[in-house]
Amino acid sequence: MRKFPTLLMAGVLFGAAMSPYPSPALAAPSAAAIASAQAAELLESQIVEKLTRIEQIMWNRDEKSIPLLRKWASSDENDPVRERSVGALVLLGDREKGNIYQFRLSKDASPRVRRAAAEAIGILKIAVPPTLLVLTLQRDPDPMVRAEVARAIGLTGLTFAGPALLGAVAQDLSPEVRALSAEAYGRLKLTQGTDLLQGVALRETSFVVRLNVLRALVETAPLDAQQTFKTIWETAREPDIRIEALRGLLLSGRGNWDVEGMASGDDRVRFLALKEWLTKHYPKRTSYHPLRNSPDVTRLEPFLQDPVRGIRDLAHETLERSGFKTKSSGFGYQMAD
């Protein structure tokens, strides 16, 4: 009785093997499927061959191949080839046919190619209609394209696009677009949007956006944004955010923010504040020799033992230049007299 299931299974398998109708899993592929697979393999091979050629051109900085790259960037049917060709033209510094980048940005169906074209326009500073960049920043459906267009606006000095950049900082759904729009606004040193930027700096939740907005305010409106810098300096926890807020406070020229920063436990904050304090109390272009017990010396002396070597060396060199002798002491220095 125990052999019955085995015999039954053998019969089933034998019947399946003798059946005139093959199992779907074992059916041979159709001629159309074979032709399609061969065409796809051939296309893949052609793409790889072109991409390899582009890499060789870039590696050798082969300027003689610029016409070929222009052709591929303009009309090759494969997105990766057009994208990489544009990148190679940027590497070779080809500005002569700027209309290629303009056309790719405005017409190409591939967001990767449009992004590469925007990058080319920014890096090579290609002159394009200002409205092209503005409308692309506002309307392109792909955030990586909008972000690169924002960067290009800053790199090309397109002050005309200031309102569009502010709109992107305030409203774009992509943090990267908002961040690069703020960066571009700061690079252009525009001042019309100070109030909007301060509002974003105070309420923004994205770290990179907030950082770039603060940097833009430092570049454009350190006086107007002093209260914003103060609030962020007192409430922010991220070291990079606090550093940018301190930079703004130092540039405003109001208050003793350098002294407060010198007492910080953050090495970068302390270094930044000390450098600012030294520019006011130990100007390099004048001969300044304070007394040994003067406030300027007594405030600087503890930094000879600072845990950061750069800060120790800065204090050491400043005091030596002012006529004092110092000597090595452990990992730092101390006054010799």
N, C-alpha and C positions, 0 to 999 in steps of 0.2 A: 504493500500500500504506500510505502514511503517513496517508491520510485515513480508513482503516477504524476506528481507535479513536474518532475524533471522531464519525463517523456512528453507531457503536454506542452511544456515550454519549447522543447526541441521541435515538436510538430509545428508550433506557431512560427518559429524562426525559419523552418524549412519552407513553410508556405509563403512567408514574406519574401524569401529569396527567390522562389520560383514564380512569383507574381509577375505578370506582364506590365504592371503599372509601377514604376519606380517610386520610392518614397520621396516626398518633397525635399527632405534634407539632403538626399543623395542626387537630386536632379542636376544635370549639367547646366552651367550658365548659358544664357542665350547669346547669340552672336552680337546682339545690340549691347548687352551688358559687357561682353568682352571688349568690344570696340570703345565703349565709354571708359572702361578702366584703362585701356591703353592710351586713350587721348589724355586722360587726367595725369597718367604717369609721364607722358611726353611733356605736357604743360609744366608739371612740377620740375622736370629736368631742365627745361628752358629757363624757368625762373631762377633755379639754383645757379645755373650757368651765368646768367646775367648778374645776379647778386655777387657771385664770386668775382666776376670781372670788375664790378664796382669797387669791391674791397681792395682789389689789386691797384686800381687807379688811385684810391685814397691813400693806400700804403706808400705808393711811389710818388705821390703828389704829381701825377701825370697830367699836366695842363694841356697836353696835346689831345687828350681824350675829352676835353670840355664839349666839343660839338656832339659827340656821341651821348654824353650825359644830358645835354640839352634836349636831344631827340627823345631819349627815353623818358625824361621828366615831362615832356610835352605830350607824348602820344602813346607811350607803352600801355598796353591794355591791362597790365597787372599792377595792382595797388602797391605791393612791396617794392617793385622796381621803380615806380614813379617816386615813391617816398624816399628810397635810398639814393636815387639819382639827385633829388633836390638836396639832400644832406651832403652829398659829395660835392656838388656845386658850391655850397656854402663853405665847405672846407677849403676848396680851391680859390675862394674869394671872387667868384664870377658875378660881377655886377652889371656886365654889359647888356645882358638880356633880362632885365628886371621884369619885363612883361610876362615871362614864364611864371614867376612866383605870384604875380598878381592874378593871372588867369587860374592857376591851381587853387589859390585861396578862394576865389569867387565862384569857381565852376566845378571843382573836382567833387565827385560823389563820395570819396573816401575821407573820413575825418582825419585819418593818420596823414594823408597827403596834405590836407588843408593845414593841419598843425605844422607840418614840416615847412610849408610855404610861408606861414606866418613867422616861424622862427627865422627863416631866411631873410624876410623883409626887415626884421628887427636887427639881426646881427650885421647884415650887409648895409643897413640903412637905405633900403630901396625906396625911392620916391613913388608913392602910390596915391591915388585919390583919397583924401582924408575920410570921405564918407564911406569908403570901402571898409576901413578898419573900424569905424564907429558902428556901422550897421552889422558887421560880423560880430563885434563884441556884444551887441544887443540881441542878435537874432539867431546866431548859429546854434543848432540844437546840441552840439557836442561841447561839454565843458572844457575838455583839453584844448580845443580850438580857441574858445573864448579866452582861456587863460593865456595862451601864447600870443593872441592878438593884443591883450592888455599889456603884456611885456613889450611887444613890438611898438606899441604907442609910446611907451616911456623911452625906449631906446632910440626911436626916430625923432623924439622931441616934438611930438604932435600936440601942442598945447590946445589946439582946437577941440581935442577930445576930452578935455577936462570934465565937463558935465557928464559925459558918458561913463567916465571912470568912476565918478562919485556915485552915479546910479548903480553901477555894478557893485561897488563896495557895500552899498546899503541894501541891495535887493537880490543880487544873484544867489541862486540856491547852492552853488558850488563854493566851498571854502577856498579852494585853490584860485578860483576866478576872483573872489573878493580880495584874497591876499595879494595877488599879482596886480590887481587894479590899484590897490593902496600903494604898493611898491612903485608903480608907474607914476602915480600922482605925486609921490614924494620926489621922484627923480625929476619930474617936470618943475618942481618947486612952485606949484600953484598955491594960492592962498584963499581962493573964494570959498572953499568948502570946509573951513576950520570947524565950524559948529557941528556939521554933520559928522566929521571925523571924530570929534571929541565924544559925541554920543555913541558912536560905534565902539570906540576904545573902552568906554565904561560898561557897555552891556554885552559886547561880543563874547561868545562862549568858545569859539575856535581859537586855539592858542596861536596858530600861525597868522590868522587874520589880525588878531589883536596886536601881535608883535609888529606886523608891517604897518598897521595904522599908526601905532605909536612912533615908529621910525619916520613915517610921513609927517607927523606933527612936529617931530624934532627938526626935520628939514625945513618945514614951511612956517611954523608958528609957535616957536618956543615960548614967546611972551604971552600970547593969547591963551595958550593951553596950560599955563602954569598950574592952575587949580586942578585940572584933570591929571597932570603929572603927579601932583601932591597926593591926590586921592589914591591913585594907583600905587604909588610908592608906599603908602601907608597900609594898603589893604591887600595887595597882590602877594601871592606866595611863590610864583614861578620866578626863579632867578633872572632869566632873560628879560622877562617883562619888567621887573624892578630896575634892571640896568638901564633899559630904554627910558623909563620914567625918570631915573636919576640924570641921565644925559640931558633930557629936556629941562629939568630943574637947574642943572649947572649952566646950560646955555642961556637960560633966562636972566642970569646975572643977579638974581634976587635971593636973599637969604643965605644961610651958612650951610648949604646942602653938602658942600665938600667936606666940612668938618663932621657932619652926621654920617656921611658915607665912609669916612676914614675909620669909624668905629664899628663898621659892619663886620659880621663874621664871614661874609661872602668874599672870597679872594678877589674876584673880578670887580666887584663894587668897590672894595677898598683900594685897589690899584687905580681904578678910574678916578675916584675921589682924590686920592693922593696926588695924581698927576695934575688935576685941576687946581688943587691947593698950592702946589709948587709953582705953577705959572703965575700965581698972584703974589706969593711970598718970597720966591727965589727966582726972579726973572733971569734968564740965561744971558741976556745981552747987556746986563749991567753988572758992575762990580758991587756985590753985596756981601758985607762981612758983619753979620750980627754978633752981638755979645754972647758969651757962653751961656749965660743964664736968661737970655731973652726968650720970650714966648715962642718965637719961630723955631728956635733950637730945641727947646724942651718938648715941643709938640712933635718934632721930627725924630728926635733921638730914639724913642721906643721902636720905631720902624726898622732900626738896625738889627733887631732881633725878630723881625716878622717871619712867620713860617714859610712865606713865599719868597723864593730867591730873588725874583725880579723886583719885588718891593724893597727887600733888604739892599740890593745893589743900587736902586734908585736913591734911597736915603743916604747910603754911603757915598756915592758919587756927588750928590748935592752938597753934603757937608764938607767933603774934601775940596770941592770947588769954592766953597765959601771961606776957606782958610783953616778948617779944623782938621786935626789928625785923628784917624780912626785905626783900629787894629782888629785882627780876626779874633773871634771869641766863639768857640764851638762852631755852630752852623751859621753864625752871623758875625756881627761886628759890635764894637763898643767904642766910646770916645776914649782917645788916648790920654787926654788931659782932664 
